[in-house]
Amino acid sequence: MAVRSKIATAGRTVRADVPFGLFFVLSFIARFIVTCARIVNQFLGNNCPQMAAAISFYALFSLFPLALAVISVLGYIAGSEAVKSQLAGQIGQLVPISTDLVTETIQGVVDAKHITGIAAIVGLLWAANAVFGAIRKGVNTAWGIREPRPFFHERFIDFSLTVGAGILFLVSISSTAALSFFREVSKTVDPQLGLSSDVAWNFAAGIIPFILSFFTFAFLYWLLPNTYVRFRYVIPGAIAGAIAFEAVKNIFVFYVRNYADYNILYGPIGAVLALMTWLYISALIFLFWAAVTSHYAAFMEERSARRRWRRVLDDTRTHTYAAPTSTSGN
């Protein structure tokens, strides 16, 4: 008790000596540092880096089988060569590796599809379900949730995310093709309109990847945790995660193109190692901001509970209970 009284006395002395504004700033910085330390401790203590490695491993195996599925669907609508070119460009925007490597790999997969068609389908289902299963487990690990969902419920979520990823590829490729078509047509109709479309195209090329990243982060942060999460609580973490993802992607692209040469160390598989490195960094970013989102959601729920309790107390205080009066006849 003596120690506590001394600490309280010291705290009052500090508050008296320090201006209120400075004390508020220092208090905020201290709470921020403590919160960051807790998030990092939870992130490392729950083995999130190992979960990120698992996600990157399965993502590497699922990327090109998923590309084969997209080519198979769109090949009936547009020419296979046009689809492959659009798909290579889309994958090149998502992952910072050479577009030539993506094109050659996709071409090799397409050439072997008649021989390994069934194997490709089985590999797609296994790898895609595995990568989304790893993402699901990683998010729950980052949230500190140990209790899993029922087995078939988890498989249904993984399969739904697999289908959703394929649809996202289809929509992305279709929208890019439509914008490219509009851009070329506008140039032939009116050169001034073509110039305006170039400005709009450059703006869309810069903002669309961030929008896709934001909605992907927000949807997964809201859906995958095995607990009730209000969607508005995941928005700040999704915004920060999308910004970090796009920023680190551009930095990684600049570094690989100007400084790093994986071929010197790893030879022909250097590009594959660069892709694996990028997938691992992306998974780390995704899981770290999942941990941040879990802390933010818990903080908001606690604050909401305090407000509800305060309203209950206020309502209790404002109510006046009149004592019952008894009348006695004379």
C-alpha positions in Angstrom: 0.0 0.0 0.0 2.9 2.4 0.8 4.4 1.8 -2.7 1.0 2.4 -4.4 0.5 5.7 -2.5 4.0 6.8 -3.5 3.3 6.1 -7.1 0.0 7.9 -7.0 1.7 10.9 -5.3 4.4 10.9 -8.0 1.8 10.7 -10.7 -0.1 13.7 -9.2 3.2 15.6 -9.0 4.0 14.9 -12.6 0.5 16.0 -13.7 0.8 19.2 -11.7 4.3 20.0 -13.1 3.6 19.1 -16.8 1.1 21.1 -18.9 -2.1 19.3 -19.8 -1.4 19.2 -23.5 2.1 17.8 -23.1 0.9 15.3 -20.6 -1.9 14.1 -23.0 0.6 13.7 -25.8 3.1 11.8 -23.6 0.3 9.6 -22.3 -0.9 8.9 -25.9 2.6 8.0 -27.0 3.1 5.7 -24.0 -0.2 3.9 -24.7 0.6 3.6 -28.4 4.0 2.0 -27.6 2.4 -0.4 -25.2 -0.3 -1.4 -27.7 2.3 -1.9 -30.5 4.4 -4.0 -28.2 1.3 -6.2 -27.4 0.5 -6.6 -31.1 4.1 -7.6 -32.0 4.2 -9.9 -29.0 0.9 -11.6 -30.1 2.1 -11.7 -33.8 5.3 -13.4 -32.9 4.0 -15.5 -30.0 1.2 -17.0 -32.2 3.8 -18.1 -34.8 2.4 -15.8 -37.5 5.7 -15.8 -39.5 5.4 -19.5 -39.8 1.8 -19.2 -40.9 2.9 -16.7 -43.5 5.5 -19.1 -44.8 2.7 -21.8 -45.2 0.5 -19.3 -47.1 3.3 -18.3 -49.5 4.1 -22.0 -50.1 0.5 -22.9 -51.0 0.0 -19.6 -53.0 3.0 -20.4 -55.2 1.4 -23.8 -56.2 -2.1 -22.4 -56.7 -1.3 -19.3 -58.8 -0.7 -20.9 -62.2 -3.4 -23.7 -61.9 -5.8 -20.9 -61.2 -4.5 -19.1 -64.3 -5.2 -22.2 -66.3 -8.8 -22.3 -65.1 -9.3 -18.7 -66.1 -7.8 -19.3 -69.5 -10.1 -22.3 -70.0 -13.2 -20.2 -69.2 -12.3 -17.1 -71.1 -10.8 -19.0 -74.0 -14.3 -19.7 -75.3 -15.2 -16.0 -75.3 -12.0 -14.5 -76.5 -8.9 -15.9 -78.2 -6.5 -17.8 -76.0 -3.6 -15.6 -77.0 -5.5 -12.4 -76.0 -6.6 -14.0 -72.7 -3.0 -15.2 -71.9 -1.7 -11.7 -72.6 -4.3 -10.0 -70.4 -3.8 -12.6 -67.7 0.0 -12.2 -67.7 -0.4 -8.5 -67.3 -2.8 -8.9 -64.4 -0.5 -11.4 -62.6 2.4 -9.1 -63.3 0.5 -6.3 -61.5 -0.3 -8.5 -58.5 3.2 -10.0 -58.1 6.4 -8.2 -58.9 8.0 -10.7 -61.2 8.9 -10.6 -64.9 5.9 -10.7 -67.3 7.9 -12.8 -69.7 8.3 -15.4 -66.9 4.6 -15.4 -66.3 3.8 -15.7 -70.0 6.2 -18.6 -70.5 4.9 -20.4 -67.5 1.3 -19.9 -68.5 2.1 -21.1 -72.1 3.8 -24.2 -70.7 0.7 -25.0 -68.5 -1.6 -24.5 -71.5 0.5 -26.7 -73.8 0.4 -29.5 -71.2 -3.3 -29.1 -70.4 -4.4 -31.9 -72.7 -1.9 -34.3 -71.0 -2.3 -33.1 -67.4 -5.9 -31.8 -67.6 -7.3 -33.9 -64.8 -4.1 -33.5 -62.8 -4.3 -29.7 -63.2 -7.9 -29.7 -62.0 -7.1 -31.8 -59.0 -4.0 -29.7 -58.3 -6.1 -26.5 -58.6 -8.7 -27.7 -56.1 -6.1 -29.0 -53.7 -3.7 -26.0 -53.9 -6.4 -23.3 -53.9 -8.2 -24.9 -51.0 -4.9 -25.3 -49.2 -3.9 -21.7 -49.7 -7.2 -20.4 -48.5 -7.2 -22.9 -45.6 -3.8 -21.5 -44.6 -5.1 -18.0 -44.9 -8.1 -18.8 -42.8 -5.9 -20.5 -40.1 -3.5 -17.6 -40.3 -6.2 -15.0 -39.6 -7.6 -16.9 -36.7 -4.0 -17.4 -35.4 -3.4 -13.7 -35.7 -6.7 -13.0 -33.8 -5.6 -15.5 -31.1 -8.7 -17.8 -31.8 -8.0 -21.4 -31.1 -11.5 -23.0 -31.5 -12.1 -24.0 -35.2 -15.3 -24.1 -37.1 -17.0 -27.4 -38.0 -15.0 -29.3 -40.6 -17.5 -29.0 -43.5 -18.1 -25.4 -42.7 -14.3 -24.7 -43.1 -14.2 -26.6 -46.4 -17.1 -24.7 -47.7 -15.4 -21.4 -46.9 -12.2 -22.5 -48.6 -14.1 -23.6 -51.7 -16.1 -20.4 -51.8 -13.0 -18.3 -51.6 -11.4 -20.4 -54.4 -14.4 -19.7 -56.6 -14.4 -16.0 -55.5 -10.7 -15.7 -56.5 -11.4 -17.1 -59.9 -14.3 -14.7 -60.4 -12.1 -11.8 -59.2 -9.6 -12.7 -61.9 -12.3 -12.9 -64.5 -13.8 -9.5 -63.5 -10.3 -7.9 -63.4 -9.3 -9.2 -66.8 -12.7 -8.3 -68.4 -12.6 -4.7 -66.9 -9.0 -4.2 -68.1 -9.9 -5.4 -71.6 -13.0 -3.1 -71.7 -11.0 -0.1 -70.6 -8.3 -0.9 -73.2 -10.9 -1.1 -75.9 -12.5 2.2 -74.9 -9.1 3.8 -74.8 -8.2 2.8 -78.3 -11.6 3.6 -79.7 -11.6 7.1 -78.1 -8.2 7.8 -79.8 -9.6 7.0 -83.3 -12.8 9.0 -82.7 -11.3 12.2 -81.2 -7.6 12.7 -80.3 -8.5 15.1 -77.5 -10.8 12.5 -76.1 -8.0 10.0 -76.4 -5.8 12.3 -74.3 -8.5 12.5 -71.7 -8.8 8.7 -71.7 -5.0 8.4 -71.2 -5.3 10.6 -68.0 -8.2 8.5 -66.8 -6.4 5.3 -67.6 -3.3 6.3 -65.6 -5.5 7.3 -62.7 -7.4 4.1 -62.8 -4.2 2.1 -63.1 -3.0 3.7 -59.9 -6.1 3.6 -57.8 -7.7 0.2 -58.9 -5.0 -2.0 -57.3 -5.4 -0.2 -54.0 -9.2 -0.6 -54.1 -8.9 -4.3 -54.9 -6.4 -4.7 -52.1 -8.6 -2.9 -49.6 -11.8 -4.8 -50.4 -9.9 -8.1 -50.3 -8.3 -7.3 -46.9 -11.6 -6.1 -45.5 -13.6 -9.0 -46.7 -11.1 -11.6 -45.4 -10.7 -9.8 -42.0 -14.5 -9.8 -41.6 -15.3 -13.3 -42.9 -12.5 -15.6 -41.7 -12.2 -15.0 -37.9 -14.2 -17.6 -36.0 -16.0 -14.9 -34.0 -18.5 -12.1 -34.6 -16.8 -9.1 -36.1 -18.5 -5.8 -37.0 -17.5 -4.8 -40.6 -16.8 -1.2 -39.6 -14.1 -2.5 -37.2 -12.1 -4.0 -40.0 -12.1 -0.9 -42.2 -9.1 0.9 -40.6 -6.9 -2.2 -40.6 -7.9 -3.0 -44.2 -7.0 0.5 -45.3 -3.7 0.4 -43.5 -3.0 -3.1 -44.8 -3.8 -2.1 -48.4 -1.5 1.0 -48.2 1.3 -1.1 -46.7 0.8 -3.8 -49.3 0.9 -1.5 -52.3 3.8 0.5 -50.9 5.9 -2.5 -50.1 5.1 -4.0 -53.5 6.4 -0.9 -55.3 9.5 -0.8 -53.1 10.1 -4.5 -53.7 9.7 -4.0 -57.5 12.2 -1.2 -57.5 14.7 -3.2 -55.4 14.4 -6.3 -57.6 14.7 -4.4 -60.8 17.6 -2.2 -59.8 19.7 -3.9 -57.1 18.7 -7.6 -56.4 19.8 -10.2 -58.9 18.4 -13.6 -57.8 19.8 -15.3 -60.9 23.4 -14.9 -59.6 22.7 -16.8 -56.4 20.0 -19.2 -57.5 20.4 -19.5 -61.3 17.4 -20.4 -63.4 15.1 -20.5 -60.3 16.0 -17.0 -59.3 12.6 -15.6 -60.5 10.7 -18.3 -58.6 12.6 -17.4 -55.4 11.8 -13.7 -56.0 8.1 -14.6 -56.4 8.3 -16.8 -53.2 9.9 -13.9 -51.3 7.2 -11.5 -52.4 4.4 -13.9 -51.5 6.0 -14.3 -48.0 6.3 -10.6 -47.5 2.6 -10.1 -48.6 1.5 -12.8 -46.2 3.4 -11.1 -43.3 1.7 -7.8 -44.1 -1.7 -9.5 -44.3 -1.4 -11.3 -41.0 0.2 -8.4 -39.1 -2.7 -6.1 -40.0 -5.1 -8.9 -39.1 -3.5 -8.9 -35.6 -3.9 -5.1 -35.5 -7.5 -5.4 -36.6 -8.2 -7.9 -33.8 -6.8 -5.4 -31.2 -8.8 -2.5 -32.7 -12.0 -4.6 -32.7 -11.5 -5.7 -29.1 -10.8 -2.0 -28.1 -14.0 -0.8 -29.9 -16.1 -3.6 -28.4 -14.8 -2.7 -24.9 -15.5 1.0 -25.4 -19.0 0.2 -26.7 -19.6 -2.0 -23.7 -18.5 0.8 -21.3 -20.8 3.3 -23.1 -23.7 0.9 -22.8 -23.0 0.3 -19.1 -22.6 4.1 -18.5 -26.0 4.7 -20.1 -27.6 2.0 -17.9 -26.1 3.7 -14.8 -27.3 7.1 -16.0 -30.8 5.8 -16.6 -30.8 4.2 -13.2 -29.7 7.5 -11.5 -32.3 9.5 -13.3 -35.2 7.3 -12.4 -36.9 8.3 -9.1 -38.7 5.6 -7.2 -41.4 7.0 -5.0 -42.0 5.2 -1.8 -45.5 3.6 -1.6 -47.9 5.5 0.5 -50.5 3.8 2.6 -53.7 5.5 3.5 -55.4 4.6 6.8 -59.0 5.3 7.4 -60.1 7.2 10.5 
